[in-house]
Amino acid sequence: MPRPPFALPRHALAAPRHTYHPSHAPRVACSAAYQTPDSKKEEFRKYLEKSGVIDALTKVLVGLYEEPERPPNAVDYIKRYMGAPTGLDVEAMKEENKALKEEVRLLKESVEELNGRLQEDADALAED
């Protein structure tokens, strides 16, 4: 008898107190809960194939294989081949992005304040 995929406590091996009926089973909304690991892998493989990832990776690996001289850094080669920029400091870019967003926020506040003043001046001139 094959070993179950999980360990059962001793009391679970005792005779059941009541009979099991499928209608007592918990209902699961997602059918993925019943998938085996192999079927999940197959579904993921189909997803990669359908989205073109497998073809793209195959092309880049063939390109790397056909290089007359092996590049010193294969990961950088793959990034360049796939079109990703190399040599960028991502953390510095994130900090710059954060600073620029803050600057935009402050400028928007300034524009709103100046528009408010302009409206007040226009209203004051209209009263005169």
Summary of the structure (lengths in Angstrom):
residues: 128
radius of gyration: 31.6
end to end distance: 98.7
largest distance: 98.7
contacts: 192
relative contact order: 0.03
helix: 67%
strand: 0%
